[in-house]
Amino acid sequence: MDIGTPYTLQFLKRPETLHWRLDTLFVGRDEHGTWLASPTGTVAQKGTAEPKSIRNRGVHLVPDGAWWVFSFHPTSDTATHFLDIATPATFEADRVTMVDLDLDVIRFSDGRVILDDEDEFAEHQVALEYPSAWIEAASGAAAWGVDAITRDVEPFCRVAHRWWNTADGL
């Protein structure tokens, strides 16, 4: 795939209903996975709401076989790191899809790192009938993510900045 090729990043909720869709551009691959860019003005859609343009450009890492997707927005005045806990991604020709499992690891621009939406995760385990393997994997990925982002473990530091710079101008 060529740099700049349109690629849809799509999060579903169980049962398979649209949660978030983001029109991105392919940036490249490395040992961490597939990197996608969302330039300022990229179209995003939450569920069935009207699509809208985003304010802050970002890069997104979709790792192979991991229970998370990473979004990096270093110029944001709110959240710079966003680790979305989700099922491992399924790749198609022009789309990557995963099921959002509620938990989010967020680093704010002031450096604070939190695990968000634990209440939603607990509620959806019952209401959306998450399999026990999903619950265990999501909990483990969230704990790992809090530690990794707090300690600037790669690819959440220099590697993310390198892809951010690579995506500049797309």
Beta strands, then each sheet from edge to edge (+ up, - down):
strand 1: 6-13
strand 2: 17-30
strand 3: 33-38
strand 4: 43-46
strand 5: 52-53
strand 6: 58-62
strand 7: 68-72
strand 8: 79-86
strand 9: 90-91
strand 10: 95-108
strand 11: 113-116
sheet 1: 5+ 4- 2+ 1- 10- 8+ 7- 6+ 3-
sheet 2: 5+ 4- 2+ 1- 10- 9+
sheet 3: 5+ 4- 2+ 1- 10- 11+
end
